[in-house]
Amino acid sequence: MGHGSPQQANTSHLRGRIWMSQPTNLVEPWLSGTLTEVPAVQRAVLHALQAAEEDLAKWCSELTDDEIQQRPAGLASVAFHLQHIPGSVDRLLTYAEGRELSAEQLQAMKVEGSATTSAQAALQALSQATAASAERVRHFDEAQLEEPRYVGRRRIPTTVGGLLVHVADHTQRHVGQAVTTARVLLANRKLG
């Protein structure tokens, strides 16, 4: 996602609290030269989570509570993406940690996007979940990346590294969809 926006939302508070303290409009996280103490795969995941939080805050924070529930042209709502991203990251990291999903995780997955939430509450929950997920990612050791893991009830085989890469990939896919939907909503607002 590009970091330029029509309103240049200030998300520097996110970097100060979770990542680092510098303005968000300088460079994308993966080009920032940060987190060099973290192995490359984990660093890429952390940068993807950071970029996700920044882009979602920038593009979605100005939406109204009603707008985040809307589904223009049948697109998934912004609320769905804001709830699905932390939920899916939690589930993927659970598998990467070698555990099965809990009943609570399975129930939460069923209601993603259906719960009425405010834009600010959803962004705050996403920020908290991102911080927790970042800590979990940091706990993986480089030597674990090729360890086998299994996903779902069908126990589909993968590796720790495969799951970590998918955390970044899946997160960015949903960020792109949320930003696109937010931009449609913002454009519709201007058309009035």
C-alpha positions as CSV (number, residue, x, y, z in Angstrom):
1,M,0.0,0.0,0.0
2,G,1.2,3.5,-0.7
3,H,1.5,5.8,2.2
4,G,0.2,8.9,0.5
5,S,-3.4,9.9,1.3
6,P,-5.7,12.8,0.7
7,Q,-5.8,13.6,4.4
8,Q,-2.4,12.3,5.6
9,A,-3.8,10.8,8.8
10,N,-1.3,11.0,11.6
11,T,-0.5,7.5,12.8
12,S,2.8,8.3,14.5
13,H,1.3,7.4,17.8
14,L,1.1,3.8,16.6
15,R,4.8,3.6,15.8
16,G,5.7,5.2,19.1
17,R,3.7,2.8,21.1
18,I,4.3,-0.4,19.1
19,W,7.2,0.0,16.7
20,M,9.3,3.1,16.8
21,S,8.9,6.9,16.8
22,Q,9.1,8.5,13.4
23,P,6.5,9.9,11.0
24,T,4.7,7.3,8.9
25,N,5.0,9.2,5.6
26,L,8.8,8.7,5.3
27,V,9.1,5.1,3.9
28,E,7.3,1.9,4.1
29,P,8.2,-0.2,7.1
30,W,10.1,-2.9,5.1
31,L,12.4,-0.1,3.8
32,S,12.9,1.6,7.1
33,G,16.0,-0.2,8.2
34,T,14.3,-1.2,11.5
35,L,14.1,-4.4,13.4
36,T,17.5,-5.5,12.1
37,E,18.0,-7.6,15.2
38,V,15.0,-9.8,14.2
39,P,15.6,-12.7,11.7
40,A,14.5,-11.9,8.1
41,V,11.3,-14.0,8.0
42,Q,10.0,-12.7,11.3
43,R,11.1,-9.1,10.4
44,A,9.1,-9.3,7.2
45,V,6.0,-10.4,9.2
46,L,6.5,-7.6,11.7
47,H,6.9,-5.0,8.9
48,A,3.7,-6.4,7.2
49,L,1.8,-6.0,10.5
50,Q,3.2,-2.5,11.0
51,A,2.2,-1.5,7.4
52,A,-1.2,-3.0,7.9
53,E,-1.9,-1.0,11.0
54,E,-0.6,2.2,9.5
55,D,-2.6,1.8,6.3
56,L,-5.8,0.8,8.0
57,A,-5.6,3.7,10.4
58,K,-4.9,6.1,7.6
59,W,-7.7,5.1,5.3
60,C,-10.3,3.8,7.7
61,S,-10.1,6.2,10.7
62,E,-12.2,8.9,9.0
63,L,-15.1,6.5,8.2
64,T,-18.3,6.7,10.2
65,D,-19.6,3.8,12.2
66,D,-22.3,3.4,9.6
67,E,-19.8,3.5,6.7
68,I,-17.6,0.7,8.1
69,Q,-20.6,-1.6,8.0
70,Q,-21.6,-0.8,4.4
71,R,-20.9,-3.2,1.5
72,P,-20.6,-1.1,-1.6
73,A,-21.1,-3.1,-4.8
74,G,-21.3,-6.2,-2.6
75,L,-17.7,-5.9,-1.3
76,A,-17.0,-7.1,2.2
77,S,-17.4,-4.4,4.8
78,V,-14.4,-2.6,6.3
79,A,-15.7,-3.8,9.7
80,F,-15.3,-7.4,8.4
81,H,-11.7,-6.8,7.4
82,L,-10.9,-4.9,10.7
83,Q,-12.2,-7.9,12.6
84,H,-10.9,-10.7,10.3
85,I,-7.3,-9.5,10.2
86,P,-6.5,-9.9,13.9
87,G,-8.6,-13.0,14.1
88,S,-6.9,-14.7,11.2
89,V,-3.4,-13.7,12.4
90,D,-4.3,-15.1,15.8
91,R,-5.4,-18.4,14.3
92,L,-2.4,-18.7,11.9
93,L,0.0,-18.0,14.8
94,T,-1.8,-20.6,16.9
95,Y,-1.1,-23.2,14.2
96,A,2.5,-21.9,13.9
97,E,2.9,-22.4,17.6
98,G,1.9,-26.1,17.1
99,R,-1.5,-25.7,18.9
100,E,-5.1,-26.4,17.8
101,L,-7.7,-23.6,17.7
102,S,-9.7,-23.1,20.8
103,A,-13.5,-23.1,21.0
104,E,-13.3,-19.3,21.5
105,Q,-11.2,-18.8,18.4
106,L,-13.6,-20.9,16.3
107,Q,-16.6,-18.9,17.7
108,A,-14.9,-15.6,17.1
109,M,-14.2,-16.6,13.4
110,K,-17.9,-17.3,12.9
111,V,-19.0,-13.7,13.9
112,E,-16.2,-11.7,12.2
113,G,-17.9,-8.8,10.5
114,S,-21.3,-9.5,12.0
115,A,-20.8,-7.6,15.3
116,T,-21.7,-4.0,15.2
117,T,-18.6,-1.9,16.1
118,S,-17.5,1.6,15.8
119,A,-14.6,2.5,13.5
120,Q,-12.5,3.7,16.4
121,A,-13.2,0.6,18.5
122,A,-12.4,-1.7,15.7
123,L,-9.1,0.1,14.9
124,Q,-8.2,0.1,18.6
125,A,-8.9,-3.6,18.9
126,L,-6.8,-4.2,15.7
127,S,-3.9,-2.2,17.2
128,Q,-4.0,-4.2,20.5
129,A,-4.1,-7.5,18.6
130,T,-1.3,-6.4,16.3
131,A,0.9,-5.6,19.3
132,A,0.1,-9.0,20.8
133,S,0.8,-10.8,17.5
134,A,4.1,-9.0,17.1
135,E,5.2,-10.3,20.4
136,R,4.2,-13.8,19.4
137,V,6.1,-13.5,16.1
138,R,9.3,-12.4,17.9
139,H,9.2,-15.6,20.0
140,F,9.9,-17.8,17.0
141,D,13.4,-19.0,16.5
142,E,15.0,-19.1,13.0
143,A,15.8,-22.7,13.5
144,Q,12.0,-23.5,13.8
145,L,11.1,-22.3,10.3
146,E,11.2,-25.7,8.6
147,E,9.4,-27.5,11.5
148,P,6.2,-29.2,10.3
149,R,2.8,-27.8,11.3
150,Y,-0.7,-28.7,10.5
151,V,-3.7,-26.5,9.7
152,G,-7.3,-27.1,10.5
153,R,-9.3,-30.2,11.1
154,R,-8.0,-31.8,8.0
155,R,-4.5,-31.2,9.3
156,I,-3.1,-29.8,6.0
157,P,0.7,-29.9,6.2
158,T,2.8,-26.8,6.2
159,T,5.8,-25.4,8.2
160,V,6.3,-22.7,10.8
161,G,7.9,-20.5,8.1
162,G,5.0,-21.2,5.7
163,L,2.5,-20.0,8.3
164,L,4.6,-16.9,9.2
165,V,4.8,-15.9,5.5
166,H,1.1,-16.5,5.2
167,V,0.4,-14.2,8.2
168,A,2.0,-11.4,6.2
169,D,0.5,-12.4,2.9
170,H,-3.1,-12.9,4.2
171,T,-2.9,-9.7,6.3
172,Q,-1.8,-7.6,3.3
173,R,-4.5,-9.1,1.1
174,H,-7.2,-8.0,3.5
175,V,-5.7,-4.6,4.1
176,G,-5.8,-4.0,0.3
177,Q,-9.5,-5.0,0.3
178,A,-10.3,-2.8,3.3
179,V,-8.5,0.2,1.8
180,T,-10.2,-0.2,-1.5
181,T,-13.6,-0.4,0.2
182,A,-12.8,2.6,2.4
183,R,-11.7,4.6,-0.7
184,V,-15.0,3.7,-2.4
185,L,-16.9,4.8,0.7
186,L,-15.0,8.1,0.9
187,A,-15.6,8.8,-2.8
188,N,-19.3,8.0,-2.4
189,R,-19.4,10.4,0.5
190,K,-18.0,13.2,-1.7
191,L,-20.6,12.4,-4.4
192,G,-23.2,12.7,-1.7
